[in-house]
Amino acid sequence: FSFSAYRQRVNELFSEYKIDWKMNEAGQLESPLPPFLEEKIKGTEEKLADRYRPARTHYAKARAFALGAHRDAENSIKESISAIESVCKTFYPSAATLGDALKMMKKDGSVSPMLLTVIEKFYAYANAEPAVRHGSDRASSVQEYDAELALHFAAAFIRTIILRKEDKT
């Protein structure tokens, strides 16, 4: 009897009884993703190894906060942007902030300036939205689906930057 067999059986039971949860490989319950998105998310997690280990930690937290049993949309968005920042700082160690790293990327042309503008706007959103990256005297308006969007957006950008940088080496 193995954990893998146990997990498979638990997920079969959830499916059989139409329970909208699944047990992931770490033994945590989370909302299931469509297979295509699950494959992309796993691909991102696999890329976040070795030198990207700090980014992997941020990304794992973002996923747990977005899809897990104890959801926290604000913290998920914060961790998604932190994962992006961590990967960028791996390539641009002199960057003090994500904003600095994005400026360096624009300068070296490794990513389209239009895509970098999207990341800048996402970063600005995370910084400006009450209770996401900073404390606030206002209640947050962030929803669970905002956190899922941020998670998938972060996964796509992380894969993009890693692949573009690997292609140049």
C-alpha positions as CSV (number, residue, x, y, z in Angstrom):
1,F,0.0,0.0,0.0
2,S,1.6,3.3,-1.1
3,F,0.7,6.9,-0.7
4,S,0.2,7.1,-4.5
5,A,-2.4,4.3,-4.5
6,Y,-4.1,5.9,-1.5
7,R,-4.2,9.3,-3.2
8,Q,-5.5,7.8,-6.4
9,R,-8.3,6.0,-4.5
10,V,-9.2,9.2,-2.5
11,N,-9.5,11.1,-5.8
12,E,-11.6,8.3,-7.4
13,L,-14.0,8.6,-4.4
14,F,-14.2,12.3,-4.7
15,S,-15.0,12.0,-8.4
16,E,-17.5,9.2,-7.8
17,Y,-19.4,11.3,-5.2
18,K,-18.9,14.5,-7.3
19,I,-16.9,16.2,-4.6
20,D,-15.1,19.2,-6.1
21,W,-11.7,18.5,-4.5
22,K,-8.7,16.5,-5.2
23,M,-5.7,15.4,-3.2
24,N,-2.5,16.6,-4.7
25,E,0.9,14.9,-4.7
26,A,1.8,16.6,-1.4
27,G,-1.3,15.2,0.3
28,Q,-3.2,18.5,0.4
29,L,-6.7,19.0,-0.8
30,E,-7.3,21.5,-3.5
31,S,-9.8,22.4,-6.2
32,P,-9.1,20.5,-9.4
33,L,-8.0,22.3,-12.5
34,P,-8.8,21.5,-16.1
35,P,-6.2,19.0,-17.3
36,F,-4.6,21.5,-19.7
37,L,-4.1,24.0,-16.9
38,E,-2.9,21.4,-14.5
39,E,-0.3,20.3,-17.0
40,K,1.0,23.9,-17.4
41,I,1.1,24.4,-13.6
42,K,3.1,21.2,-13.1
43,G,5.4,22.3,-15.9
44,T,6.0,25.6,-14.0
45,E,6.6,23.8,-10.7
46,E,9.2,21.5,-12.4
47,K,11.0,24.5,-13.9
48,L,11.2,26.0,-10.4
49,A,14.0,23.7,-9.2
50,D,17.5,24.2,-7.9
51,R,18.4,27.9,-8.5
52,Y,14.7,28.9,-8.4
53,R,14.0,27.2,-5.1
54,P,12.9,30.4,-3.4
55,A,10.5,31.1,-6.3
56,R,9.2,27.6,-6.0
57,T,8.3,28.3,-2.3
58,H,6.4,31.4,-3.2
59,Y,4.7,29.6,-6.1
60,A,3.7,26.7,-3.8
61,K,2.2,29.1,-1.3
62,A,0.3,31.0,-4.1
63,R,-1.1,27.7,-5.3
64,A,-2.2,26.6,-1.9
65,F,-3.8,30.0,-1.1
66,A,-5.6,30.0,-4.5
67,L,-6.7,26.4,-4.7
68,G,-6.3,24.8,-1.3
69,A,-8.8,24.1,1.5
70,H,-7.9,27.3,3.3
71,R,-8.1,29.9,0.6
72,D,-6.7,33.4,0.9
73,A,-7.0,35.4,-2.3
74,E,-4.9,38.3,-1.1
75,N,-2.0,36.2,0.0
76,S,-2.2,34.1,-3.1
77,I,-1.8,37.2,-5.3
78,K,1.1,38.4,-3.1
79,E,2.9,35.1,-3.4
80,S,2.3,35.0,-7.2
81,I,4.0,38.3,-7.7
82,S,6.7,37.3,-5.2
83,A,7.4,34.2,-7.3
84,I,7.8,36.3,-10.4
85,E,10.0,38.7,-8.5
86,S,12.2,35.9,-7.2
87,V,12.7,34.4,-10.7
88,C,13.6,37.8,-12.1
89,K,16.0,38.5,-9.3
90,T,17.7,35.2,-10.1
91,F,18.5,36.6,-13.5
92,Y,19.1,40.2,-12.3
93,P,20.7,39.8,-8.9
94,S,21.5,43.6,-8.7
95,A,17.8,44.4,-8.9
96,A,16.4,45.6,-5.6
97,T,12.8,45.3,-6.7
98,L,10.7,43.6,-9.4
99,G,10.4,47.0,-11.0
100,D,14.2,47.3,-11.3
101,A,14.4,43.8,-12.8
102,L,11.7,44.7,-15.4
103,K,13.7,47.8,-16.4
104,M,16.8,45.6,-16.9
105,M,14.8,43.2,-19.0
106,K,13.5,46.0,-21.2
107,K,17.1,47.2,-21.6
108,D,18.5,43.7,-22.6
109,G,15.5,42.9,-24.8
110,S,15.0,39.4,-23.4
111,V,11.2,39.9,-23.2
112,S,8.9,42.0,-25.4
113,P,8.4,45.5,-23.9
114,M,4.7,45.0,-24.3
115,L,4.7,41.9,-22.2
116,L,6.8,43.6,-19.6
117,T,4.2,46.4,-19.5
118,V,1.6,43.8,-18.6
119,I,3.8,42.6,-15.7
120,E,4.4,46.1,-14.6
121,K,0.6,46.6,-14.5
122,F,0.1,43.4,-12.6
123,Y,2.8,44.5,-10.1
124,A,1.1,47.9,-9.7
125,Y,-2.3,46.2,-9.2
126,A,-0.8,43.9,-6.4
127,N,0.8,46.9,-4.7
128,A,-2.3,49.2,-5.0
129,E,-5.0,46.6,-4.1
130,P,-5.9,47.0,-0.4
131,A,-4.6,44.2,1.8
132,V,-2.6,42.4,-0.9
133,R,1.0,43.5,-0.6
134,H,0.5,46.3,2.0
135,G,-1.8,46.8,5.1
136,S,-4.8,48.9,4.5
137,D,-7.6,50.6,6.4
138,R,-10.0,49.4,3.6
139,A,-11.4,46.0,3.1
140,S,-10.1,44.0,0.1
141,S,-12.3,43.5,-2.9
142,V,-10.2,40.6,-4.2
143,Q,-12.1,37.4,-5.1
144,E,-11.0,33.8,-5.3
145,Y,-11.1,34.0,-9.1
146,D,-8.7,37.0,-9.0
147,A,-6.2,34.8,-7.2
148,E,-6.6,32.0,-9.8
149,L,-6.0,34.5,-12.6
150,A,-2.9,35.8,-10.8
151,L,-1.6,32.2,-10.3
152,H,-2.0,31.2,-13.9
153,F,-0.6,34.6,-15.1
154,A,2.4,34.1,-12.8
155,A,2.9,30.5,-14.1
156,A,2.9,31.7,-17.7
157,F,5.3,34.5,-17.1
158,I,7.7,32.4,-15.1
159,R,7.8,29.8,-17.8
160,T,8.3,32.6,-20.4
161,I,11.2,34.3,-18.6
162,I,13.0,31.0,-17.8
163,L,12.6,29.6,-21.3
164,R,13.7,32.9,-22.9
165,K,16.8,33.2,-20.7
166,E,17.7,29.5,-21.2
167,D,17.4,30.0,-25.0
168,K,20.0,32.8,-24.8
169,T,22.5,30.7,-22.9
